[in-house]
Amino acid sequence: SVGLWNINTLGWGYELGGRFLYDAKFRNPYGYRLESSYRNIAGTLIDGSISYNKAFGTDYFRIHFSRMFITPRIKWGGELDLGWIQDTAFINYFDTTYAWLYQGNYQDIWLGRSFQIGGETSRKNLVLSARYRREQFHHRPYSDVDTNIVFDNSNNYFGKIGYRILNYYNTSMIRSFGVTENIPYGFAAGLTLGFSDGEFGDRTYIGLYM
């Protein structure tokens, strides 16, 4: 592959680039990927990006915005992720493999509120968040409760409570040369509860992490 990027387009800090792709294993060996991104939009700490890929039988388009809890003082965080895809699924049925073209889209959004514990200089936070993810397929292989359930149309809901202690090491020459880097370290634990309203049945989810 060959790529071309500009990480400061027009002096605005706007990243723009693309990549020409080649893989001789495919019938059509040529493809391309286009990407653009902008960090800290208007000083809000929101990062945004748009990408489009057309290569080797796979097409997808994605729009993504996020504001993460990168410091203990940030109160609100969230993410918006929208995408569309067209690809081929290879389905095994007895001794035969079938190729099925499928199309789908998804919408994924979460919003969280962080509470700083122990004063303005504290590195401890309690975080509450909620998430919604929708997956919809317009064209897909035959799907049922016990067949190709990965193509299930669903609405998914999650709630999470978490606790974290976040600090950073200042170092260099880990990912870049001669640039000061902040490497996060600390502790995190949380509980996630979820519910999936699926086309072929409902499911509940519980998760613990530490």
C-alpha positions in Angstrom: 0.0 0.0 0.0 1.0 3.6 -0.5 -0.3 6.5 1.5 -0.2 10.3 1.6 -1.0 12.4 4.6 -1.1 16.0 5.8 -1.3 16.4 9.5 -1.7 20.2 9.5 -3.9 21.0 6.5 -4.1 24.8 5.8 -2.4 25.3 9.1 -5.6 24.4 11.0 -4.3 21.2 12.6 -6.7 19.3 10.4 -5.5 15.8 9.3 -6.3 14.6 5.8 -5.0 11.7 3.9 -5.6 8.6 1.9 -4.1 5.2 1.0 -3.9 3.2 -2.2 -4.3 -0.5 -1.5 -3.2 -3.5 -3.5 -3.6 -7.2 -2.7 -3.1 -9.8 -5.5 -5.2 -12.4 -3.7 -8.4 -10.7 -4.7 -10.2 -10.7 -8.1 -10.1 -6.9 -8.0 -6.7 -6.3 -6.4 -7.1 -2.5 -6.1 -8.7 -0.3 -3.4 -8.4 2.9 -1.5 -9.1 4.4 1.9 -9.8 8.1 2.7 -9.6 9.6 6.2 -9.9 13.0 7.8 -9.8 14.0 11.4 -9.7 17.0 13.6 -8.6 17.0 17.3 -9.9 19.3 20.0 -12.6 20.9 17.9 -13.0 24.6 18.9 -11.2 23.9 22.2 -13.9 21.5 23.4 -11.6 18.5 23.7 -13.9 16.7 21.2 -12.1 14.7 18.5 -13.8 14.0 15.2 -13.1 11.9 12.2 -14.6 10.7 8.9 -13.4 7.7 6.9 -14.4 5.8 3.8 -13.0 2.5 2.6 -13.5 0.7 -0.8 -11.2 -2.2 -1.2 -11.4 -6.0 -2.0 -15.1 -6.2 -1.9 -15.6 -4.3 1.3 -17.2 -0.8 1.4 -17.6 1.1 4.6 -18.3 4.7 5.8 -17.8 5.9 9.3 -18.4 9.2 11.3 -16.9 9.3 14.7 -16.8 12.0 17.5 -15.5 11.5 21.1 -14.7 13.3 24.2 -12.9 11.2 26.7 -12.1 11.6 30.4 -8.5 12.4 29.8 -8.1 14.4 33.1 -9.8 14.0 36.5 -11.4 17.5 36.1 -13.4 16.7 33.0 -17.1 16.4 34.0 -18.8 15.2 30.8 -17.6 12.7 28.2 -19.2 10.7 25.5 -18.9 9.2 22.0 -20.9 9.2 18.8 -20.1 6.5 16.3 -22.1 6.0 13.0 -21.3 3.6 10.3 -22.4 1.8 7.2 -20.9 -1.4 5.7 -21.3 -3.6 2.6 -19.3 -6.8 2.6 -19.4 -10.5 1.8 -20.0 -13.2 4.4 -18.9 -16.7 3.7 -21.4 -19.2 5.1 -20.6 -22.9 5.5 -23.6 -25.2 4.9 -22.7 -28.9 5.2 -19.7 -29.3 2.7 -20.4 -26.2 0.7 -19.3 -22.6 1.3 -21.7 -19.8 0.1 -20.8 -16.2 -0.5 -23.5 -13.7 0.7 -23.4 -10.0 0.1 -24.8 -8.1 3.2 -25.4 -4.5 4.0 -25.9 -2.9 7.4 -25.5 0.1 9.5 -25.1 0.9 13.2 -25.5 3.9 15.6 -23.5 3.8 18.8 -23.7 6.6 21.4 -22.7 6.9 25.1 -22.7 9.8 27.5 -21.0 9.9 30.9 -20.7 12.1 34.0 -17.5 12.1 36.1 -17.4 13.2 39.7 -14.0 14.1 41.2 -13.6 12.7 44.6 -11.3 14.4 47.2 -10.9 17.9 45.9 -9.6 19.7 42.9 -6.1 18.1 43.1 -7.5 14.5 43.5 -6.9 11.9 40.8 -9.9 9.8 41.8 -13.2 9.8 40.0 -16.6 8.1 40.1 -18.1 7.8 36.6 -21.7 7.1 35.6 -22.5 6.4 32.0 -25.2 5.1 29.7 -24.9 3.7 26.2 -27.2 2.8 23.3 -26.2 0.8 20.2 -28.5 -0.1 17.3 -27.5 -2.6 14.6 -29.7 -3.0 11.4 -29.1 -5.2 8.4 -31.0 -4.3 5.1 -29.6 -7.2 3.1 -28.2 -10.4 4.8 -28.0 -14.1 4.6 -30.9 -16.2 6.0 -31.0 -15.6 9.8 -32.9 -17.2 12.6 -32.5 -17.8 16.4 -30.0 -20.6 15.7 -28.7 -19.6 12.3 -26.4 -16.7 11.4 -27.5 -14.8 14.6 -24.6 -12.4 14.1 -26.9 -10.7 11.6 -29.6 -10.1 14.2 -31.2 -6.7 14.1 -31.0 -5.3 17.7 -31.3 -2.4 20.1 -28.8 -2.6 22.9 -28.9 -0.6 26.2 -26.1 -0.4 28.8 -25.6 1.4 32.1 -22.3 1.6 33.9 -20.8 2.8 37.2 -17.0 2.9 37.6 -14.3 4.1 39.8 -10.8 5.1 38.7 -7.5 6.6 39.8 -5.6 8.1 36.9 -2.0 9.2 36.7 0.6 9.7 34.0 4.3 8.9 33.5 6.3 11.5 31.5 8.7 9.7 29.2 9.9 9.6 25.6 10.9 7.4 22.7 8.1 4.8 23.3 5.9 5.7 20.3 7.8 8.7 18.9 11.3 10.0 18.8 12.3 13.0 20.8 8.7 13.9 21.9 7.5 14.0 25.5 4.8 11.3 26.0 2.3 10.9 28.8 1.8 7.2 29.6 -1.3 6.6 31.8 -1.3 4.3 34.8 -3.5 3.7 37.8 -6.5 1.7 38.8 -10.0 1.1 37.4 -13.0 -1.0 38.4 -16.6 -1.0 37.4 -20.0 -2.7 36.9 -21.9 -2.8 33.6 -25.6 -3.9 33.2 -27.1 -4.3 29.8 -30.2 -5.4 27.9 -30.4 -6.4 24.3 -33.8 -6.1 22.5 -33.1 -8.5 19.5 -35.1 -9.6 16.6 -34.7 -13.3 17.6 -34.9 -12.8 21.4 -33.9 -10.6 24.3 -30.8 -11.0 26.4 -29.4 -9.5 29.6 -25.8 -8.7 30.3 -23.7 -8.1 33.4 -20.0 -7.4 33.4 -17.4 -6.6 36.1 -13.9 -5.3 35.3 -10.9 -4.4 37.4 
